[in-house]
Every structure is written in C-alpha cells, then in structure tokens.
C-alpha cells in the first residue's frame, strides 16, 4: 500500500541524526515498517463524558488535507470556537464562539501554514452539556475528530476514499524531524505571528 504523502516539513529521522541509543534506533526501525497510510481509526465513547459519541483519527495525503478539514469543520453547528497553539508550548488559546463561516474565512488565507507548519496546532469545537463535536489538527498533520453522527462521518470518509484501518499508525508515534516552513515556502507566515494575529481576531 502507498505510504502517506507528508508535508514537506515532516520526515522520519535519518540514521546519522539519531542519538546513539537503542530506543531511537528501535523507533526508526518501527517507523520504516509502520502502516502510515491514508485511513482512519474509530473508537466509541462508552463513558459519554464528555458528551461525544465516537473519536476518530485520520491520515490523509497532505495535498488533500485542507479539503477534508473544511468538510469536517462545516459539519459542525453554526457557532464554533477556534482552538490554536504552538505545539511546543503548554499554552492553548480558545477563541470566542463565532459563526463557523466567519472563522473559516478568517483562517483560510493561512491554508499552507495550517497544513504544513508542523509547529502549529489548531482546531474548532462546538460543545454544550449534551453535545460535543471537535476537529483538531495535530502538529504532525493528522486529524483528530470527536463526533456525534457516525453515519455522516463514515459516508464522508467514503466520499474521500478513506477507509477504516484498525492497525493504522501516525507520525507522532515515531522519532521525527520537523522543519521550519520557511525553508520550503519563503513567504510563509511564522507560527508566532499567526498565533498573535489570531489572539487579536478570535479571543
């Protein structure tokens, strides 16, 4: 099966980059043989606390990433909160609830940064006492989805030709290198500048 198309800023460690200990070498070997392909896993929420029905993790080729994110986001209720953070920081920002189309318009100009900056994490959420849906993008650019409508979710994954893969692996499980997006896109906006702008716009 074809390996997942990663962003240009993300790769596994080369042998000459790894510390000389067995843990890293074992991790590198596992990464070479890992099932890092397009697909998703799904688990049901048996505790119902918080109130979502299932949790999915999704690998999708980076060239198709933004399209899937938008599709999942626009399925959320009308009002959403934008979540964003530097992946290497413990500080997470939650925006005020706004119209989801307004939020999408506010972040769409950063689509390259959102899909390829591996130091930036972000997502959207709608939560009440009895309802929770969230789409969140890990720094290694796979999607975490907390959902309520399993039938819609599975149909959407089928539309994207992404299939449930129980033994799926994700890049955050292995030793990896994250490169600055500016090495690949000279005009890319820095992570810290995006966070600063979004704090002004959304919080």
Secondary structure, DSSP 4 states (H G I P E B T S, - for coil): -PPP---TTEEEPPGGGS-SSHHHHHHHHHHHTS--SSEEEEEE-SS--SS-SEEEEEE--HHHHHHHHHHHHHHS-SEEEEEEEETT-S--EEPPPEEHHHHHHHHGGGHHHHHH-TTEEEEEEEE-SS-EEEEEE-TTS-EEEEES-HHHHHHHHHHTT--B-TT---GGGS-EEE--GGGT-TTPPPHHHHHHHHHHHH-
